[in-house]
């Protein structure tokens, strides 16, 4: 642990050098033009800066091997790489402009108090006059389509190509992963089993020929990957996570060239509110949902990975053939395919259920009769199976429904309604205990010795309470955070003694919510009239409301 702490301190020194270089580049970016001395100084600093990444990479590899929390270590790498490549690109752009003797942003004149005429330079070195709107209160930048086209500016999520080399970056990350394999044989066994299943199911294919050196005409991208362990999972204890946000040598990642797509499913709150109105309910999730959707072969070179089962073997490259978890477009592509299946359904009830009762791959639906729910679910299963979507992990508050729609091997006794099932932990998570048919909370929180603003925010962000059932408790933590902002506390400094004492009491009493039991079904049989009563209140520190159904 001491060795790891020393490496982390050395890494902090490297990050400080990165910050210093960023500040220097930002100063130069604000200049009308670079003088000869500024250009010479920038060239010298950039040469030293290029070597900084190798220094960081060597340290980071050691940290990733030693770390008990590799996911956090990989996150630190991703942040550094994104910042490093961005500022390096800015510095090179400044040098290109200086070498061309171009003044890319000088004001040529002004037409009136609110606009100015400026000269801007395209990527081809051509100069254009443009009028800009002067508004120091603006929080966004806009450019007309015509000027964007003239300047040849790259547009995010429009250009479908990726430049730069990614193989060496992915190779370094994989060699780091192999060092963890040596340290943790059990982790390696699970990881290799996962990847072998991936290949056996046809979800990835080994490239038949050895890889040639990257050329500028190649369209390829190699995804780094690492493992996430979820002991609480009833199916996959370990899964590989692919990092499509890792930048190539050009500073561009695969995720940056993808369109994310709109949200086409209903929000979780709406689904849960309907879920609480049915007398009989059922839930399940789609097995390997993303991997049930194939990617067109021409796009698969953008989803390549490096892997081997033993360090003695040569490195192999594979293409991922299906939609991949970790890519920006994956949620939209998978959910769009799912929702489109509603058009196949012959029953309006089934059509509505497919369109409205899925949250990503989780299915939560129900009805007011056993026969009605069974009939609907059987057709949902049939429609989804036609597209290779198979529902598993069935839960229901009625054993009769489960007996008729699935076999006992696909049944579990509790549903965790967590928004991110791949998260390693949740401080406070909502769950449904199906046999007793009530909602409860599962709380796990570490009482750390040093309490900082960063740690408090981390705890708050992990609280998952979409229905606001424990809002009066959670708001206390938010009020603490509010006070820390008002007191201008730094992120990593120890909070004042009074707040530290309050936070300690809060952490110690929060697990008492584990005893809370809330009936899932909020209505009753033979109801003639439903009334909604809403109460609200506010103070200087917080406001809230409570809704009762009568």
N, C-alpha and C positions, 0 to 999 in steps of 0.2 A: 504493500500500500504506500509505503514511504517513497519507493522508487516511482510509482505512478504520480504521486504528488509533485515530485521533482520535475517529471516530464511535463506535467500540466503547467507548472510555473514557467518552464522554458517555452512552452507553447504560447503562454500569455505574452511573453516578451516578443515573440514573432508577430503576434496579433497587434501588438503596440506599434511595431514597425510598419505593418500594413496600414494602420490608422494614420500614422505620420505621412506616409506616401499619399494616402487618399486626401489628406488635408492639403498637401503641396499641390496635387493635381487640381483640386477644387479652386485654389487660389489662381492658378494659371488659367483655368477655364473662364474665370471672370475677367481676364485681361482682354483688351481689344486685339492685341497681337503679341507674339513672343519676341523678345529681343534675342540677339545672338547668344548672350550669356545665359539667358533663361533656357534656350534650346539646348545648349551644351550641357548645362547642369541637369536638365531633364533626361537627356540621353544617358548620362553617367548614372543617375539614380535608377533609371529603368533597367540598365544592365545588372545592377546589384539586385534590383527587385525581382528580376527573372530567376535569380538563384534562390530567392526567398522561398519559393514554392517547394523546391526540393528539400530544403531544410525543414519546412513544415511537414511535408509528406513523411519523411523519415521518423520524425517525432510522433506524428499522428498514428503511424502504423504500430509503433510500440505501445501507445496508449490504448489502441483498439484491442491489442492482444491481451493486455493486462486488465482492462476495464471489466468490472462486474456488470456494467450497464452499457453494452456495446451499442444499443440503439441511440443513446445520448451521444456517444463518441462519434458515430456516423453522422449525427445531426450537426455536430461541431464542424466536421469536415465539409459537409454540404454548404454551410454558411460561409466558411472561409473561402471555398472555391468560387462561390457565386460572387463574393465581394472582390476577390483577387482578379478574376478574369474581367470583371466589369471595369475596374480602375485601370487595368493594363490596356484594355481596348481604348479607354479615354486618352491615356497617355500617348499611345501610338497615333491616335487621331490628331492630337495636338501637334505631334512632330511632322506628320504628313502635311498639315495645313501650314506649318511654319516653313517647311522646305519649299512649298509652292508659293510662298510669299503672299498668302491669302489672309485677308482680314474677314473672318466669317461672321462677324456680328456687329460691325461698327454702324453707328447711326449716321445715315447720310443726310438726314434732315427731318423735320417734323412738319406735319400739315396743320395740326391744331393741338389743343391741350390734351386730348385723349388718345391721339394716334401718333405714330412716327413712321417714317419711311426708312427702311433698312436694306442693306445688301446682304443676301444670303447666298451660300455656295452649295451647289449640288454635289452628289457623290462623284460626279464626272469632272468636277472643277469648274463648272459653268456658274456664272454669277447672275442672280435675278434680283430685281427690286421687289420688295414686299412691304405692305403696310401692316403694322402691328397695333393692337389695341393695348393701351397702357392702363393697367388696373392692378394696383398693389394689393387689393383685397381678394383677388381671385385665388382659388385653390385648385384650379385645373388648367391645362394647356390644350388649345385647340388649333387645328390647322385645316385649311380648306383642302378638299379632294384634289383640286387643280394644282395647288402649290405642292402638295405631297407627291403628285405624279411628276411634276417638273423636277423636283429635287432628287427624285429617285430614292426616297426614304424607305427603309425597310419597315413593313407594317406587321406588328405582332399578330399571330393567329391567322395570317393570310398567306404568307410564304410557306409552301409545303416542303421545302428542302432544308437540309441541315448541313452546315459546313464545319470544318475542323475535325480533328482526330480524337477518337474516344477509346480506342482499344487499350492504349497504355494506362489510361486512368482506370478502366475496368479491371485490367490485369493487376494493378497495384492493390486495388480493393479486394480482389479475390485472393491474392497471396496473403493479405492480412487476415482474411477469413480462414485460410488454411492454417495459419499459426494458431488461431483459436481452436481449430479442430484438434491440433496436437495437444493443446492444454485441456480440452474437454472432449474426450472420446464419445461420451453419451450424446453430446450435442452433434458431433459429426455423424453418428449413426442415424439420428433422426433426420438430419439435413440430407444425407445421401438417400435415405428412404423416400423423402419427399420428392427429390429431383428424379429419382428412378421412376416413381409413379407418374410424375409429370411427363416423362418421355414415353412410358408404357401406354399411357392414355392417348398418345398422339398430340399432346399439347405443346410439345417441343420436338424438334428434329435436329440431329447432328448434321452440321455442314459437311458435305461429302469431300470437299477439297480443302487443302491447307490454305490458310489465309495469306493473301499477297499484301505487300506494303500498301498503306493507304495512299491514294492519289486524290487530287482535287475533284475528279469526276465521280468518285465513289459516293453512293448514297447509302450510308450505313450508320448505325449507332449501336454501341455496346452498353448494356444496362448493368451497372454494378448491382450486387444483391447481397443481402444478409438475412439472418434468421430471426424470427420473433417467436418466443416460447409463450404459450398460453396454457398453463396447466389446468385451468378451469374449463377448457374446451372439452366437449364430450366426443368430438371427432378428431380434429387435427390439433395435436399438441404443439407442433412446430410448423410454421409456414415461412416460405421464402418471400421476402418483400423486395421488389425491384425498384431501383432509384432512378426514375426517368428525369429527375431534376438535376442530375449531375451534369456539369457543363463540359463541353468539348474544349479543345485548345482555342477555339474561337470565342469562347465565353457563352455559347448558345447551347441549351439543353433540348432534349426531345420534347419535354413538356412545353417549352416556350414556343414551339412551332405548331402546337395543336390547338384546335378550337375546343373549348370546354363543353359547349352545348348548354341549352337551357334546362332548368329543372322541370321535368314532365310528370313527376309523381306528386301526390298531395303531401303536405307537411305532416310530420309525425304527430303534432298536437291534434290535428283534425282526425287522424286515424285512431288515436287513443280515445278521443272523446266519443267516437262512434262505437269503439270497442267496449266502452263501459255501458252502453245502452242496450246491448243484446243480452237476452236471457241465457242463450247458449252460444259459446264462443269456441273458436279453434284457431290455432296458430301453427306455423311451421316456417322453414326457410329453404331456399333453393340451394341444392348442393352445387358447389363450384360454379356459381352463376356466371361470373365473367368468362371463365374458361369454356363455357358452353357456346360462346359466340366466336366464330372463326374470323380471322383477319385475312383480307385479300392477299394472295401470295406476293404481289408486287410491293406491298408495304412491310413485309416481314423482315427484310434486312434492317429496318429501323428498330427491331426488337430482338437483338442478338445478345447472347450472354457467353461468358467464359466459365467452364466448369470441368472438373475431373474428379474422380472418386479417390485417387491416391496421388500423393506428390511425386511418386516415381514415374507416373505416366505423363505423356506430353499434354500440354493444355489443349483442350478441345473447344470449339465454338459451336453454339447452337442457335437456331432461330425459334422464337416463341410463335406458335401458330395461332394463338387465340388472344382475345382481349386480355390485357395484362394489368393486374392490380398494381397501382403506383403510377400509371400513366394518366395524364390529365383528362383524356377523353373517355376513359374506361367507364365511369359511372353512367354517362349519358348513353354510350353505345349499348351497354347491357340493358339499362332500363327502357330505352327506346324499343329494343327488340321485344322485351317483355310486354310493354304496354300495347305494342302493335298486335300482339296475339289476341287482344280483346275483340278484334274484328272477325276472328274465326269463330267466336262463341255464337251459338244460336239463341241462347237465352239472354234476355236483357239483364237479369240478375247476375248471371255469370260474367257478362261483359262489364258491368259496373264493378264487380268484385275485383276483376283483374286490373281495371283502370284505377281504382280508388283504394284498394285494401293492401297494397304492397308498399313497403318502405324499403327501398333498395331491394334486398332479397328476402326480407321478412314479410310473412303473410299473417295478417291479423284480421279476422272476419268473424261473422256469426249471424244469428237469426233468432227468431222467437219460437221455433219448433225444431225438434231433433231431425225429423224427416226433411224439413226444408234445408237445414244446414248440410245434411248428408248428400242430398241431391245436388246442391250447388258445388260443394267441395269436390265431388266425384267428377263433375264436368270440368272444373278448374284444373284438376290433375290431368285429365285427358287432353285438354287444350295445350297445357304447358309441355306435356310429354311429347307432343308432336314436334316441338322445337328443341328437344333434348334438355328441357328444364325439368328437373325432378325434385319434388318437395320432400323434405325429411324433417326430423326433430319435431314430430307432431305433439301438440299439447291441446287439451280441451278440458272444460269443466264437466264434461259428460263422457263417461266411459262407453256409453252406447254409441256415440259418434265415432270415437276412436276405433271401436271394434269393427265398424262398418267401412271406414275409409283407409285404414292402414294396418300393418302388422305390428306386433308388440316391439320388434327390434328398432323401430323408428320413432319410439315414444320417449320423451323425457319428462321430468316432473316439475320443472321450473323454467320460466322464460325470463332471461335478463333483457330488459328493454333499453339496453345501452345503445347510444347513437353510433359509437365506434367500437365494433366488436373486436377490432384488431389492437385496441389500446391495451397496454400491459396491465393497467389497473385503473380503478375509479375510486375516488374518495367516497362518493356517495352515489350509489346506482339504484335505480328503480327496477323492481322485479315483480313478476306475477306468479304466485303459487297456485297452480291450476286446480289441484284437487280440492283445496279449501276455498278456492276462488276469491282470493284477496290480494291486494297490492301491498308490498313491503319494501323495505330498504335494506341494502347491504352496504355497510360502512366500514372502510378500512383507511386508517390515517396514521401516519408516523408522527410522533411527538419529538421533533428535532430540538436539539439543545439551543442552537442559534436560530432565532426567528427574524427573518428579514422580509422586506416588502415583496421580494421575488418569490419567496417561499409561500407567503400568504396568498398571493395571486395564483400561484400554481395550484394550491388547494381549492380555491374558489372555482377555477376553470375546470376542475375535475368533477365538480358536483353536477350530477345529471338528474334533474327534476323537471321534466317537460310539462307536467301538469301543475306545477307550483304547489304541491301538497305540503311541502315543508318550507315554504317561502318565509314564514315568520322567523325560522331559525337561520336560514341562509342569509337573510338581510343583515343580521348582526355582523357577519363576516364582511359583507360589502360596506357596511358603515365604518368598520375598522380600516378598510382599504381607502375609503374616502378621506378619513382623517390623516392617513399617511401621505396622501397627495397634498393635503392642505398644509401639513407640517414640512413638506418638501424633503422627505426622507429619501436617501439614495437607495438603489435597488438592493445592494448586498450588505448594507450596514445593519447592525443590531437595532431593532426598533426600541423606542423608549420603554422604560421599565413598566409603566402603567399599561401600555398596550400589550407588552409581552405577558404580563400577568393575566390580562383579560383573554388573550389568545390561548394561553395554556388551559384556562378553565373551559373555553369553548371547545378545544380539541378533546378534552377529557370527558365532556358531557355529550358530545355529538354521537357516540356509539349507542346512547340510550334510545336513539331513533330506530335501532334494530328491532325494538319491541313493538313498534307501531304496526297495526294491522288495519288496512282500509278496504272495505268491501268494494269489489270491482264493479258489480252491478248496481247502478244508481237509481233504477226505476223499480216498479213492482208489477205484479200481475193485475190484470183487469183495471188498469188505470183509466179513468174517464177524462181527467184534465191534468195537465202538467203546468206548474207555475215556476218561473225563475225569479229568485229574489237576490238582488245584488247590493252589497254593502261596501262602501269605500271610506277611506280615511287617509289623512296626510299629515305630516309634520315637517319640521325644517330638515330632518335627516332622511326621511323616506316616505313613500306613499304605497298603498296597496289596496287590493279589493278581494272580496270573497263572494263566491256565487253558490247559492243553495238551490237545489231542485226539490220542489214539493209536489 
